[in-house]
Amino acid sequence: MLMPSNGVPHTSSAASEAGSTSTAAPTTSAGGTSDRGHETATAATSAATSSHSPIQSQASFFTAGSSSGGGAVGGTANQPGADALLQHVYQNGFCNAQWHDCILHFHSVNGFTRMFHLHTLLLARSPYLRQLLMSTHRREIGLQLDDPHITEDAISICLGHLYGGPSSSLITPENALAVLAAAFYLQLDELCQAAHAICKQSITADNVQSYIAFSRATTQHPRLSSFSTTSSPAFGDVNNSSASHSPNGSIASSSTAPPRYGAYSEDLNRTTTEFLARALPVETGAFSVPPVPGAQERLIGIYSTLDFDLFKSIAQHPSFPARSTQELFNFSKKCVAARKKRLGTALGEEQVVLAFAGQGGGAVQVLRKPPKKLSKIGPHALANK
């Protein structure tokens, strides 16, 4: 069997997607290969590819004969031959990498390393990649992903989108955040919007912590910095002088740093706050009559992990479903006690008070006193007198 350069066996019925499997070690996988032996791939490796890979879903979409164009964000109009053209470009260009003229190597802070054989004409649909390609004469380029939210499958879905693949049908509640992160970097607006819409509908008690981390991630470094290596001169050294890398993750300690995903971060932050303050208490039955056993303790466990500003906005939210001011006051005090036990008082001591009429901010207010300064008078100071 003749193996195309992306390591996907060519068949008449289906193709395996570039990026369909996610591995931490740089091993060969369908649709993309590691840096070792990247020109060829074995049939055994391709046969081991997951049957639920994104591109196989896309191949099924094409063979099903859909002509609406809705399967691909920004798909072509319903014109004679449009579907056949999309299938030809996607399967032969992206899946099988025939006649490729460009190679992108992705090296992620998450540990995965992938290589894609692609086509500059279609990569130029991404404003970022277009600018990158115009800035260098090289056609083998290494990219260092410093965003821990971007996964291997998300990159594959986004690259497939550039080839007209039905990318929106591959976005799920499980991968929506990753696709949003990857699409935002590549400046694929329609794909960002599709992923963002699914994100807003997919927040649950089990994944809310992930949404908090995502919406509050900041960008003190480039979203995707150019990768270069002195041991492999075939890699393009693109903008190496200004490239930087953040190996410790994307959550920044400074609240003044801009949100990593711009307006999408801000909107998801609002949506997450609304979920924590309104939907989650109702969903758990924490303030129902009678309250669901253990529900308030579950809420307290979640609220005790939040930063102070977010916790304060939840406790003082005008739609928080406590049945009375006194109930909210008592519940907030339990939260503050749990937060003190878990987080300590290094950033200040939190307390809950009942606001007087006209004070604003609701009947219950959460405050934080600044941390106490250590006395300058100590054993060493006394000894020097």
Buried (B, 14 or more C-beta within 10 A) or exposed (E): EEBBBBBBBBBEEBBBBBBBBBBEEBBBBBBBBBBEEBEEBEEEBBEEBBEEBBBBBBBBBBEEEBBEBEBBBBBBEEEEEBBEEBBBBBBBBBBBBBEBEBBBBBBBBBEBBBBBBBBBEBBBBBEBBBEBBEEEEBBBBBBBBBBBBBBBBBBBBBBBBBBBBBBBBBBEEEBBBBBBBBBBBBBBEBBBBBBBBBBBEBBEBEBBEBBBBBBBBBBEBBBBBBBBEEEEEEBBBBBEEEBEBBEEEBBBEEEEBEBBBEEBBEBBBEBBBBBBBBBBBEEBBBBEEEBEEEBBEBBBEBBBBBEBEBBBBBBBBEEBBBEEEEBBBBBBBBBBBBBBEEBEEEEEBBBBEEBEEEEEEBBBBBEBEEEEEEEEEEEEEEEEE
